[in-house]
Amino acid sequence: MDLSVVAYATIGGVVPALLWVWFWLKEDAKRPEPTQLIVAAFLIGIIAVITVIPLEKLAMVFFSGTTIVIVWAAIEEVVKFALAYFTVLAHKANDEPIDALIYMITVALGFAAAENTLFLIDPVANGDFIQSVLTGNFRFLGATLLHVLASSAVGLALGLAFYKRPLIKFWYGLVGLILAIVLHGAFNFFILKSDGNDLMRVFAFVWVGLIILLIAFEHVKRITRY
């Protein structure tokens, strides 16, 4: 494959995701996370894409139709969380409620960056500039934010349970993961079932969720031990 195609697709996939990373880091500017851990979280998201591709192909052997959409959502959310749990979330820098939310959002954006790059390779390779722009904008406003919204459900749950007992943290985390899968699966389902007229309604679902996330983000920032 032409390296220039990969380069352009990578720029189109990664730069928008980095803009979202910058946005969320600005929301936590008072006590920012170590730069190396933010970079690590973003790279973990990219690694998660490489991990889920063979798992999703394997899932197609056993599932089909609507079921496979839910299974794919579950695979992606579980892998993102698992990789984050044993790396950035286990680091000593994860020392306040908002941190888990920041790390999970960054992992999600790394995942979206890699996924978006893969989606852009074909239109870029075919020299279809308009399709490349449309694909990039579609994923920037929809799929990228969906990944943020879904993974933030886990981060939000962990943040709310930050000062609670380990068993309570476990149940909060489990509920957050289930919610992430439900949100992701619902988005995939409605995207597949919708025609052009319904597409904006599906996107509106994500944007409303993003507004709720911003409100929840501010709440988690104010959580203290006492």
N, C-alpha and C positions, 0 to 999 in steps of 0.2 A: 504494500500500500504506500502511496505517495506520502512522504513525511510532511509535506506542506498541508495536506488534507487533515492529517492528525493534529498538526499544530493549530490550524484554524478552528477545528472542532473543539480542541481543548480550550482555546481562548474563549470561544463562545459558551462552553459549558462551565468553566471554572470562574471566570471574571464575575458574572452575575452572582454566583454563590458567594464569592468573597465580599461582594458589596453587602449581601445580607449578613455575613459574619461581622463586618464592620458596624452595621446597624445595631446588632444585638450587643456587641461589646460596648458600644456607646451607652447603652442602657445600663451597663454595669461599670461605669467609668470610675466610681468612687473607690472600689476595691477590685481592680482588674485581676484576672487570672494570669499566671505566668505565660508569657508568649510561647514558650516551647511546648506547653501543654495544649494551648489552643491549636498550634500547628499539628501536634500529635493527634488531637481529636479529629481535625479535618482529614488527616491521612488515614485514620482509622475508618472514617466513613468511606473513603475510597477503597480501602481493603475490604470493607464489608460488601461492596458491589462485586468484587472479584470472588468473594466467598459465596454469595447467594446465587450467582449464575448457574453453577453446576447443580446446586440444590433445587433450583426452580426447574431446571431441565429434568431432573429426576422426578420431581413432583408431577410432571406432565405424564409420566408413565402410569401413575395411579389415579390422577384426578383430571377432570375436564369440566367444561361449562362454567357455571357460576362458582362452583366449589373451588376450582383452581385459582380464581381471583382472590378468594379469601385465604387460601393456602399460601399464595405468593405474598400477600400482605403480612401474614403471620411469619413467614420465613424472614422477610426483610426486617421486620420490627424486632424479632427475637435476636437475629444476628447483630443488628446495630447495638442493641442493648447489651448483649453478651460481651461483645468486643470492648465496649465502653466500660462495662462493669469491672473487667479484669485489668484495665489499664488506667485511664484518666480518672474514673470514679474511685479507684482504689488508692489514688495518690493522696499524700498528706495535704496537698494544696486544696483538696476538696473539703474545706473547713467551715463552710457556712451554707445555709439553705439554698441560696441562689446559685451556687456553684454547679450542682448537678444539672440544673436547667440550662445553664450556659454550655456545659460540656455536651449534653445531649443534643442541643440545637446545633452546635458546631459539627458534631458527628453527622447529623442529618444533612447538613449543608455540604459536607464532604461527599456523602453518598449521592446527593442530588447532582453535584458537580460532575462526578464520574458517570452517572447515569445519563445526564444531559449530553455529555461529550459523545457517548455511544450513539445517542439518538441523532446527533448532528452529523455524524460521519457520512452517512449515505447522501443526504442532500448536498453537503459540501463537495463530496467526491463527484457528484453528478453536475456540479456547476450551477445548481439551482439556488441562486442567492435569495430569491423571495421566499422559497420554501424554508431555507435555513433560518431566515429572520423570523418567519412565522412560528417555526418549531421552537426556536429559542425563546420567543416572547410567550408562547403557549406554556412552556415548561417553567419559565421564570415566574409567571403569575399564578400558575396552577400547581403542577407537580412538585416544584421546589418548595412552595409554601405548605403543601400537603405533608411533605416529609418533615418539615419544621414542626407543624402542628401535631403530627402523630408522635414524634420522638419527644416533644415537649410535654406530652401527657405523662410520660415516664419520669422526666426530669422534675415536673411539677409535683408529682406524687412523692418522689424522694425528698424534695425540698420541704413539703408540708410535714413529712415525718422525720425530718433531720434530727430533732432533739428527742424523739420518742425511742422506746425500747426496740431492740433488734427484731423481735417477732412482729411488732407493729409495723416496723419499716418494711419487713418482708411482704406483709399483706398490702400495704400501700403501694409498694413497687409492683406487685402482681396485678392489682387493680389498674394501675397506670399502664402496664404493658397490655392488658386486655383491651383497655380503652384505645390505646394506640392502634392495635390490630383492627378494632371495630371501625375507627375513623378511616384508616387506610383502606380497608376492605370496602367500606361504603363508597368512598371516592372512586375506587377502581370500578366498582359495579355500576355506578351511575354514569361514569364516563363511557363505559362500553355500551350501556343501554340508551344513552342520550343521542339525539341528533344535533345538528348545529344550533337549533333554537333553544335547546335545553342546556347547552354548554355553559352559558353565563350563569345559569342558576346553580350549577354544580360548583363553579368558581366562587359564586357568592357564599356558598356554604363554607368554603375554605376561608374566605376573607372575614366572614363573621367570626369564625373560630379564631382567626388571628387577632381580632379586636379583643376577644375574651382572653386570649393568651397575654396580651399586653397588660390588661387589668390584673390578671393573676400574677404576672411577673412583678408588678409593683407591690402586690401583697406579700409575695414570698420575700422580697428584699427587706421587708419590715419585720420579719419573724425573728424573735430573739429567744434565748433560752427561758427567760422568765416573763 
